[in-house]
Amino acid sequence: MRDRYCCLETGSISVYYPATLVTRPGYAAVRIKLKKFLFFKWLEIEGAKALVLYH
């Protein structure tokens, strides 16, 4: 299962994403942003093409 996902580490943050992730047409890269508001934190993903996974 580990070979199906890649890991990107920036400081103390690790982001795991599928190895099959591709950019959406018109985008040069996939951008992942960490957003914060008071006690809430979430990730926003921009420029990624939707993937269909079957298990």
C-alpha positions in Angstrom: 0.0 0.0 0.0 2.9 2.4 0.7 3.9 2.3 -3.0 0.5 3.7 -4.0 1.1 6.9 -2.1 3.9 9.5 -2.2 4.9 11.8 0.7 5.9 15.4 0.7 7.3 16.9 3.9 7.6 20.6 4.5 8.9 21.4 8.0 6.7 19.5 10.5 3.9 18.9 7.9 3.7 15.7 5.9 1.2 15.3 3.0 0.5 11.9 1.5 -1.1 11.8 -2.0 -1.8 9.1 -4.6 1.1 8.3 -7.0 -1.4 8.7 -9.8 -2.2 12.4 -9.0 -2.1 14.6 -12.1 -2.7 18.3 -12.8 -5.9 19.6 -14.3 -5.6 21.0 -17.8 -4.6 24.6 -17.7 -2.6 24.3 -14.4 1.2 24.0 -14.2 1.2 22.3 -10.8 -1.0 21.1 -7.9 -1.0 23.5 -5.0 -1.9 22.5 -1.5 -2.5 25.2 1.0 -3.0 25.0 4.8 -5.7 27.3 5.9 -6.4 28.3 9.6 -9.3 30.0 11.3 -9.3 30.2 15.1 -9.0 26.5 16.2 -9.8 25.0 12.8 -7.2 23.9 10.2 -7.8 22.4 6.8 -6.1 21.8 3.4 -7.2 23.3 0.1 -6.1 21.5 -3.0 -6.0 23.5 -6.3 -5.2 22.3 -9.8 -5.6 18.5 -9.2 -7.5 16.4 -11.6 -10.3 14.2 -10.0 -9.3 10.5 -9.6 -11.7 7.6 -9.6 -10.6 4.8 -7.3 -12.1 1.3 -7.2 -11.4 -1.1 -4.4 
